[in-house]
């Protein structure tokens, strides 16, 4: 893969509730994209951490157009938000648009009551991009985001609407936080939920983590540890919704709510010490999708995409082959032969 094969674009967009969101797009520079992907990142991280992996997926032979956004409370959206003097804000106001500038939003996500409408807004936006490019749209999330994209299509009530879900040609969930490998106690989770429910949802709490559990790649582990955007803090509301929302997927209600005609690819490191691979496998075994594939990758930790080579390259091929097989595309490296209605567990 050569960097000159990939075009990378950074852009602030005026999203839900007139909130500015930082976005990044990776796309093949000189070739027509074969599919579009909207990506949802994990807890206490940001989209720039995926530069290397998404450059692989956007270059030949895979040729994906990938868009990602820093969620509320995360990355540039909340750590270095736009201000009244920002060029983008001035331009929006000249166009007569209202802009809600974020103040003190670091790690304050607003919980899933904000997350799900945000994802829906971006799905609708990217569906127009996919239509313009003549391709199909897939929704991909990792870790916290991996659980959020599963929850997005299994929620009993809107948002999202059924019409929005129908804009998707498949869902990819990586290392989803359905259950923690070493769960917080019931008392801790319950206490956090109660505190969030009585108006303390924006209170920040430490969420300590052993960075060596991210991957076998010491370089990327240390980069994350020293990254100020990856500081291990979370709001009571954000953490409570992340844990409770993930756990809700580990149930017959979650499994049976899956739209049967919507394809699912789920992958997880087999030795993940952060998010439970057993819970991911259980979801894959029980979810009522006609077309599903589950890859439990032996020996790998949480961030499979950041593991030592050739694991990220193999993962990229797994994702690309699966997407291409569901978007009428091929790659020179072969096509996933998993037929619709089959699952690989």
C-alpha positions in Angstrom: 0.0 0.0 0.0 1.3 3.4 -1.0 0.2 6.6 0.8 -0.1 8.4 -2.6 -2.9 6.0 -3.5 -5.1 7.5 -0.7 -6.7 11.0 -0.5 -7.4 12.1 3.1 -9.7 15.0 3.9 -10.3 16.7 7.2 -13.5 18.6 7.5 -15.8 20.2 10.2 -19.4 19.6 9.5 -22.4 21.2 11.2 -24.2 18.1 12.6 -27.2 17.4 14.8 -28.3 20.2 17.1 -26.2 22.6 15.0 -23.1 21.0 16.7 -19.8 21.1 14.8 -18.2 17.7 14.4 -14.7 17.0 13.3 -14.6 14.4 10.5 -12.0 12.7 8.4 -12.4 10.9 5.1 -10.1 8.3 3.4 -10.7 7.6 -0.2 -8.9 6.2 -3.2 -7.1 9.0 -5.0 -7.3 8.0 -8.6 -9.9 5.2 -8.7 -13.6 4.8 -8.2 -14.6 3.6 -4.7 -16.1 0.2 -4.5 -18.0 0.8 -1.3 -18.7 3.4 1.4 -18.1 2.9 5.1 -19.2 5.1 8.0 -17.0 4.4 11.0 -17.8 4.9 14.7 -14.8 4.9 17.1 -14.3 3.6 20.6 -14.2 5.0 24.1 -11.5 7.5 25.1 -10.0 7.6 21.6 -10.4 9.4 18.3 -10.5 8.8 14.5 -6.9 9.8 13.7 -5.8 6.6 15.4 -7.1 4.7 12.4 -5.0 6.5 9.7 -2.8 3.6 8.9 -5.5 0.9 8.9 -8.0 3.0 6.9 -5.3 3.8 4.4 -4.9 0.1 3.7 -8.7 -0.2 3.2 -8.9 2.8 0.9 -6.0 1.8 -1.4 -5.9 -0.8 -4.1 -7.3 -3.4 -4.3 -9.9 -2.6 -1.7 -10.8 1.0 -2.7 -13.2 2.0 0.1 -14.5 5.5 0.8 -14.4 5.7 4.6 -15.8 8.6 6.7 -15.4 8.8 10.5 -16.3 11.5 13.0 -15.1 12.3 16.5 -18.0 11.6 18.8 -19.3 14.1 21.3 -16.9 14.2 24.2 -14.1 12.8 22.1 -11.2 14.0 19.9 -11.2 17.3 18.2 -15.0 17.6 18.4 -14.8 18.2 22.2 -11.1 18.5 23.2 -10.3 21.2 20.7 -13.7 22.4 19.6 -14.4 25.3 17.2 -14.8 28.7 18.7 -16.7 31.8 17.6 -13.7 33.1 15.8 -13.1 29.9 13.8 -13.2 30.3 10.1 -15.8 27.5 9.7 -18.1 29.1 12.3 -17.9 32.5 10.6 -18.8 30.9 7.3 -21.8 29.1 8.7 -23.1 32.2 10.3 -22.7 34.2 7.1 -24.9 31.5 5.5 -27.5 32.2 8.2 -26.9 29.0 10.1 -27.2 28.7 13.8 -24.1 27.1 15.5 -24.0 25.6 18.9 -20.5 26.0 20.2 -19.3 23.4 22.7 -17.9 24.5 26.1 -16.4 22.1 28.6 -17.5 19.1 26.6 -14.4 16.9 27.1 -15.6 13.3 27.8 -19.2 14.6 28.2 -21.0 12.6 25.6 -24.6 13.1 26.6 -25.0 9.3 26.6 -26.8 7.2 24.0 -29.7 9.8 23.9 -27.2 11.9 21.9 -25.1 9.1 20.3 -27.9 7.3 18.4 -29.3 10.5 16.7 -25.8 11.5 15.8 -25.1 8.2 14.1 -28.4 8.4 12.3 -27.6 11.8 11.0 -24.3 10.7 9.7 -25.8 7.5 8.1 -28.3 9.7 6.2 -25.4 12.1 5.2 -23.2 9.2 4.0 -26.0 7.5 2.2 -26.2 10.5 -0.2 -22.4 10.2 -0.8 -22.8 6.5 -1.5 -25.6 7.2 -3.9 -23.6 9.8 -5.7 -20.7 7.4 -6.0 -22.9 4.6 -7.1 -21.9 2.3 -4.3 -23.4 0.8 -1.1 -23.1 2.0 2.5 -21.8 -0.1 5.4 -21.7 0.9 9.1 -18.6 -0.1 11.0 -17.8 0.4 14.7 -15.1 -0.6 17.0 -15.1 -1.4 20.8 -17.6 1.1 22.3 -18.5 2.0 18.7 -18.7 -1.7 17.9 -21.5 -2.1 20.4 -23.1 1.2 19.4 -23.6 0.0 15.8 -25.1 -3.3 17.0 -27.4 -1.4 19.3 -28.2 1.1 16.5 -30.0 -1.5 14.4 -31.6 -3.4 17.3 -33.2 -0.6 19.3 -36.9 -1.1 20.0 -37.8 2.6 19.3 -36.5 5.4 17.1 -33.9 6.7 16.6 -33.0 5.3 14.2 -36.0 4.9 11.9 -36.5 1.8 10.0 -36.0 3.8 6.8 -32.6 4.8 8.0 -31.6 1.2 8.8 -32.7 0.3 5.2 -30.0 2.7 3.9 -27.4 0.2 5.1 -26.1 -2.8 3.2 -24.4 -4.3 6.2 -22.9 -3.8 9.6 -19.3 -4.5 10.8 -18.6 -4.7 14.5 -15.1 -5.0 15.7 -14.3 -6.0 19.3 -17.7 -4.8 20.6 -18.0 -3.8 24.2 -20.9 -6.0 25.0 -19.4 -7.2 28.2 -16.1 -6.3 29.8 -13.5 -9.0 30.1 -13.2 -8.0 33.8 -16.6 -6.5 34.5 -17.2 -3.7 36.9 -19.4 -4.8 39.8 -23.1 -4.6 39.6 -23.1 -2.1 42.5 -20.6 0.2 40.7 -22.7 0.2 37.5 -26.0 0.7 39.3 -24.6 3.5 41.4 -23.2 5.2 38.3 -26.6 4.9 36.6 -28.5 6.3 39.6 -26.0 9.2 39.9 -26.4 10.0 36.2 -30.2 9.8 36.6 -30.3 12.4 39.3 -28.4 15.1 37.4 -24.8 14.1 37.9 -24.4 12.6 34.4 -21.6 15.1 33.4 -19.4 14.2 36.4 -16.1 12.8 35.2 -14.7 9.6 36.7 -11.4 7.8 36.0 -11.6 4.7 33.9 -8.1 3.1 34.4 -6.8 0.7 31.8 -3.6 -1.3 31.2 -2.4 -0.1 27.9 -0.5 -3.3 27.3 -3.9 -5.0 26.8 -4.6 -3.0 23.7 -2.4 -5.1 21.4 1.0 -6.9 21.1 2.3 -3.7 19.4 4.2 -1.7 22.0 4.6 1.2 19.7 0.9 1.9 19.2 0.1 1.1 22.8 2.6 3.8 23.9 1.2 6.2 21.4 -2.2 5.8 22.9 -0.9 6.1 26.4 0.8 9.4 25.7 -2.1 10.8 23.5 -4.0 13.5 25.5 -7.1 12.7 23.5 -7.0 9.1 24.9 -7.0 10.1 28.6 -8.9 7.5 30.5 -11.8 9.5 31.8 -15.5 9.3 31.2 -18.7 11.0 32.3 -21.1 9.0 34.6 -23.8 9.1 31.9 -21.4 8.1 29.1 -19.9 5.2 31.0 -23.3 4.0 32.4 -24.9 4.0 29.0 -21.8 2.3 27.4 -21.9 -0.6 30.0 -25.7 -0.9 30.3 -26.2 -0.6 26.6 -23.6 -3.2 25.8 -25.1 -5.6 28.3 -28.6 -5.1 26.8 -27.2 -6.7 23.6 -26.4 -9.9 25.5 -30.0 -11.0 25.6 -32.7 -12.6 23.6 -34.2 -9.2 23.1 -31.1 -7.9 21.5 -30.5 -11.0 19.4 -34.1 -11.2 18.1 -34.3 -7.5 17.2 -31.7 -7.8 14.4 -33.2 -7.0 11.0 -32.9 -10.5 9.5 -32.0 -9.3 6.0 -29.2 -7.0 7.2 -25.8 -8.7 6.9 -23.4 -8.7 9.9 -19.6 -9.2 10.1 -18.3 -9.4 13.7 -14.6 -9.8 14.5 -12.9 -10.0 17.9 -9.4 -10.7 19.3 -9.5 -14.1 21.0 -7.4 -13.0 23.9 -9.0 -9.6 24.4 -8.5 -8.5 28.0 -10.8 -5.4 27.7 -14.0 -6.5 25.9 -15.2 -10.1 26.3 -14.7 -12.3 23.2 -17.2 -14.8 24.7 -19.9 -12.2 24.7 -19.2 -11.3 21.1 -19.3 -15.0 20.1 -22.5 -15.5 22.0 -24.0 -12.5 20.1 -22.9 -14.0 16.8 -24.3 -17.4 17.6 -27.7 -16.1 18.6 -28.3 -13.0 16.6 -31.2 -13.5 14.1 -29.4 -12.4 11.0 -29.8 -14.5 7.8 -26.3 -13.5 6.7 -23.6 -13.4 9.4 -19.9 -14.1 9.8 -18.0 -14.1 13.1 -14.2 -14.1 13.2 -12.7 -14.8 16.6 -9.0 -14.2 15.9 -6.8 -16.5 18.0 -4.2 -15.0 20.3 -5.0 -11.4 19.5 -5.8 -8.6 22.0 -8.3 -5.8 21.7 -7.1 -3.6 18.9 -6.7 -6.2 16.2 -6.2 -3.4 13.6 -3.1 -2.3 15.6 -1.5 -5.7 16.1 1.8 -6.5 14.6 1.9 -7.3 10.9 0.4 -9.3 9.2 -2.6 -9.3 11.5 -3.9 -5.8 10.4 -3.4 -6.7 6.7 -5.3 -10.0 7.2 -8.1 -8.2 9.0 -8.3 -5.6 6.1 -8.7 -8.4 3.6 -11.4 -10.1 5.8 -13.4 -6.9 5.9 -12.8 -6.0 2.3 -13.8 -9.5 0.9 -16.9 -9.5 3.0 -18.0 -6.0 1.9 -17.2 -6.6 -1.7 -19.2 -9.8 -1.7 -22.2 -7.8 -0.5 -21.7 -4.9 -2.8 -21.3 -6.7 -6.1 -17.6 -6.1 -6.1 -14.4 -8.3 -6.4 -10.8 -7.9 -5.4 -7.7 -9.2 -7.1 -7.1 -11.1 -3.9 -10.3 -13.1 -4.0 -13.9 -12.8 -2.8 -15.4 -14.0 0.4 -17.1 -17.3 -0.4 -19.4 -17.2 2.7 -22.8 -17.4 1.1 -25.8 -15.4 2.4 -27.5 -17.3 5.2 -24.3 -19.0 6.4 -22.2 -18.0 9.4 -18.6 -18.7 10.2 -18.1 -19.3 13.9 
